[in-house]
Amino acid sequence: MDTLDSLIVTVNDHFWTYLLIPLVVGAGLYFTVRSRGAQLRLLPEMFRVVREKAPPRADGREQVSSFGAFTLSAAARVGTGNIAGVAAAVTLGGAGAVFWMWVMALIGAASAFVESALAQLYKVRDSTGAYRGGPAYYMQRGLGKRWLGVLFAVTITVTFGLVFNAVQANTITAVAGGSLSETDAAWFGPAIGVLLAALLGLAVFGGVKRISSVTTVLVPVMAVLYLLLGAAVVVLNIAEFPRVIADIVSGAFGFRELAAGGMGAAVQQGIRRGMFSNEAGLGSAPNAGAAAEVSHPVKQGLVQALGVFFDTLLVCTMTAFIILVANPDLAGRQGADLTQTALTDTLGGWAGHLLTAVVFMLAFSSMIGNYYYGETNIRFTTRKRWVLPGYRALVLAAVVVGSLGSVSAVWNLADVFMGFMALVNLLAILPLSTTAFRLLDDYLAQQRAGLEPVFTRDRLPDLKGVQCWPPVRATVPTAAASSAGRA
């Protein structure tokens, strides 16, 4: 097992260093330049749009709002990557990894905007009247390559539904074991795994509306609670704060780290853990973004870009501060137990128990979001009725198995699948990004005309594969969006 684990680590390092990191950074910079930094200059618009309510359907059923889709994607984003993933990045890459996580968020938000706007544009309605969409759909409808969509659909189903859910279960088990001092008990892992599988089974049979309603409540509560814990640690160690900032900057650019190879580790770990946490460019959040009822695809692109900032610049940064301010012993720790130790050392044993509850809420809501991503893509791939129940059974089995695995094994496996999934998605959205920027032009042109932006197919009549958007609305003037200048 150690030999296999070592092989996976070696392959991961080469794959990320020489292929994926250049692609992720290059694509993010390209999208940033083409949109003239839309992820930063349109930040006020993001906060306006995320508060919009979805209009009711003609049959009276409630639609998924922008905020509902935001929390559904946040449910998958804000999980173990924010606690265990950041801890692993600091352990393996040093304090400088935090700086590169910030950089990843700032440029990655542009990728998140592009992929989510495209998912909204090419979404479809399922048999229940709910929207479904994501990379598999825009690969088929936008690029005209169904085979690529099927490849992505299979990859995300395995990655999120099985591998990432195993990671979430593994982290819950590790933190619960540390809190209850049962890490060595033979019965503990299986018991936690069975309990998590039972709870997840109850949640996933409720459908996307039920999932959205659950995460709308859970995500804000768990995020605020965790941020309050972190703020308490920082306040109690405020004298250490200048040192922490200096360590982050020097760790990212210091000559000592560069000479020792540490800068490379900081960059690699910061980008890898940053992508696992905020999922910008990964192709996962667009599956949730497509479920929203909005008047223009750009609105959900902006909302999902805001989600990247929320995840990394707030939640992940707080985890890093908790660890670096408390400065616990890093020996033998690389996961959520490091964050737990930092909290316990500063606030006392009760904080470790409270973190267990927070991690459970974070990771469990991530499991719900991960499951939904797989279900959406299974419905894209096949209509055979036996596939979905079989997928649900495999998801629940993965949760149990993840509770029994080692921390390093599940994280290394997650890196493999995440990297391949990001590669497929980025290669698809690069050529499709022109369409996303035309949508942005149209959105800003309507705003300059004093209108609330509404998208209709006649505004970009040359686009093929657009299904859910109305052909024309008399109240919306037909401007040549493709030639409109960006604000």
Secondary structure, DSSP 8 states (H G I E B T S, - for coil): -HHHHHHHHHHHHHHIIIIIHHHHHHHHHHHHHHTTSHHHHTHHHHHHHHT------TTS---B-HHHHHHHHHHHHSSHIIIIIHHHHHHHH-THHHHHHHHHHHHHHHHHHHHHHHHHHT-EE-TTS-EE-SHHHHHHHTS--HHHHHHHHHHHIIIIIIIIHHHHHHHHHHHHHHHHT-TT-TTHHHHHHHHHHHHHHHHHTTHHHHHHHHHHHHHHHHHHHHHHHHHHHHHHTGGGHHHHHHHHHHHHH-HHHHHTTHHHHHHHHHHHHHHHHH-TTTSSHHHHHTTB--SSHHHHHHHHHHHHHIIIIIIIHHHHHHHHHH----TT--SHHHHHHHHHHHH-HHHHHHHHHHHHHHHHHHHHHHHHHHHHHHHHH---TTHHHHHHHHHHHHHHHHHHS-HHHHHHHHHHHHHHHHHHHHHHHHHHHHHHHHHHHHHHHHHHTT------GGGSTT--S--SS-S--TTS----GGG----
